[in-house]
Amino acid sequence: MAFDGQYFNLDVPRFLCDMIGTSVEWTMPGWDGGHRTELVLADVRKDEVLTWYKETPETINEIHSKVGYGKNYEALRASAAKVGQTFYNLQTFCDTRFAQAERKVYKNFILNYLASVTHFQEIAQNGKDEQRAYAGKFLSEMYKLVFVVTVLGLADLLAKVKEVSLFQQTV
């Protein structure tokens, strides 16, 4: 039997054995392999050497916080239409979600990249002082080759993590 951590915390393996009338010694409860693979990402994010793995989604979340709703959201969608690009829903990072959800954050960010740059360029030129400040900050980050390559690399890496996780969950 394979479980995730909460099942062990709640002593579910013993409870199930009691229900089916068998002894815990006759079963081999263990952590679900796919779940363990996914949990590694949370551990890696805490590594002090790999700060970029924590900072990249934080940067994307910060960018999305300015365009995730209201007039800025509509303006971003309009920027996508202006550059002839399909607009993809903005995804926010949450460290309790698995690789596929995290990958979608990076994938959609890259798919909306041109629209986002166009949107923030317009704000940097025509916005109020506060708007120009955050637009300039975001553009500065988005123009960095290292940032773009990191986002692309994470999207590719997480696609493989998803494949491994799904493979481990097959019976």
N, C-alpha and C positions, 0 to 999 in steps of 0.2 A: 504494500500500500504506500502511496506517495501523498504527502501532505505539504502544505506550506507552514510557515512559522506559527500562525495564529492557531492552527489545529493542534500543534504541540503545546502551545501555551494553555489551551483549554483542555488538554488531555483527551482529545478526541480519539486517538488510536485505542486507548484503553476502553473508552466508552463503546466504541464500535465492536471491539472484541467481546465485551460483556453482552452486547445486543445479539451477536451471532453465536454466542456460546463457545468461544474459543479463548485460549490463553494468549496473552500478549507475547509470551515466549515463543509461540508457534507462528507468529507473524513477523514480518520484517518492515515495520514502518520506517519510512525515510523521507527526507525532504524531496520534493518534486525537483527533478534535475533542471527542467526549464525555468522554474521559479528561482532556483539558486543561480543560474546563469544570469538572469535578469538582475538579481540582487547585487551581483558583482559591480554593476554600473554605479550603484549608489555608493559602494565602497571606494571605487575609483574616483568618484566626484569629490570625496573627502581628502584625497591624497594632496599633500601640500606641494608636491612637485608638479602635478598636473592641474594647475590653477585654471588653465584655459578651458578645461572640460566643465568647470563650474561657471566660469565667467561668460562663456559663449551663450548659453541659454539665458543667463541673466540679462545680457545685453539685448538679446532678441525680445525678451519679455518687456524690457524698458522701452524699446522702440514701439512694440505693439501697444503698450499702455497709452501711447499718445495717439494712436490711430485705430484703436480697437472698437470704437463706438462713435456715434454722433456725426457731426459735420466732418471731422477729420477722416472718419471711416468712409464716408461718402466721397470725400475728396480723393482719398486713396483709390477707391474703385474707379473714379473718373480718370485718375492718372493712368490706371491700367488700360482703360478704353482709349485714352489719348495716345498711348504708345502701341496700341493694337495688341494688347496682351490679355489673355484670360486671367481673371482675378480669382485667386484661391483663398478660401477662408483662412483667416489668421488663426494660428494655433499658439497657445501659451504652454510653456513648459511647466510640468509638475513632476517633482522627483519621486512620486509614488506610482507613476505610470510606467508601463513597460516600454521596451525598445521601440516598438512600432509607433506608439504615441509620441515618443521623443523624436523619432525619425521624421514624423509628419511635421513637427515644428520646423525642423531644418529644411525639409523638402519644400514646404509651402513658402518659407521665407525666401528661398532661392528662386522659386517660381514667380514670386512677387517682387523680386529684387529690382528690376528696372522700373516698375511702377513706384516702388518705395523711394528710390533715388530721385525720380522725377518729382514726386510729391514733396519730398523734403527740400529739393532744390528750389521749388516754387515758394515754399514757406521761407527759406533762407533769404530769398530775394524780396518777397512781398509781405512777409508776416510782421507782426508786432515784435518788439524787442525780445520779449520772453520766448516767443515762438521761434524767432531767428536763432536764439541761443541754443535751444534744444535741437533744432534742425541742423545747425552747424555741428553740434556734438555728434549727432547720429550719422551725418554724412562723413565726418572725419573717421568714424569707426567703420562705416560701410565701405569706404574707399580703400581700406587697408587690405592688401592682398592676403596677408596672413589670416585675417578674419574670414574672408570669403573662402579661402582654401580650407580652413578649419571647419566651416559650416558644411561645405561639400564633402569633406572627409568624414565628418560625423554621420552625415546622411548615408554614405556608403557603408561605413562600419556598422551602423545600427541595422542596416538591411541584413547583413551577415549574422549579427547577433540574433535577430528575429528568426532567421532560418534555423540556426542552431537550437534556439529555444523551442521552436515548433517541432523540430526533429526529436528533441528529447522528450516531448510530450506525447509522441506517438506510441501506441501500445502494440 
